[in-house]
Amino acid sequence: MQNWKVIKSEPDYQQALERTIEIFHAEPESPDFEELELLLVLVKDYEDKNIVIPRLDPLEVVKLKMQEKGIKVKDLENIIGSKGHVSLILSGKREITLKMAKALHSFLGIPAHIFLSGNVA
């Protein structure tokens, strides 16, 4: 077991990640398992301080899900409204309402938190 300390650099972070992957399936109460527990704490601490996860734009997520599932604009008319209204929403000229967000969440399987962090009226 290496003497691990607080991770302060990208190379140290990469080394810790590699070791974490190597011992990921360590048996509980083994020395490798104790090392794994420590590494997970150190890696999380480094990530929390140094890695910024970009916020997702709900509209872009909707478009991506539509593409993934082969859904056309007309398929959203029952959820959002008329063809013109759907076009305004997808072009960003109108905001997604809470009611639409709930319907899109159900229809496209988009996690609700995506809509909570973006442009929902």
QUIDASUL-V907874 format. One record per pair of residues at least 4 apart in sequence whose ideal C-beta (glycine too) atoms are under 6 Angstrom apart, sorted by the first residue. I is the first residue (numbers start at 1). GAP is how many residues later the second one is. Records with the same first field share a line. If there is no record, write none. Layout:
I->GAP  GAP
//
This chain:
1->30  34
4->34  38
7->5  6  9  35  39
13->33
16->23  26  27
20->19
23->9  13
26->4  6  7  10
28->5
39->4
46->4
47->4
55->62
56->5  58
57->61
58->38  56  57  60
59->33
61->49  53
62->42
65->43  45
66->5
71->4
73->13
76->4  10
77->6  9
79->24  28
80->5  6  9  20
81->4
87->4
88->5  6
89->5
95->24  26
96->4  5  24
97->24
100->4
101->14  19
103->4
104->4  6
105->5  7
110->4
115->5
//
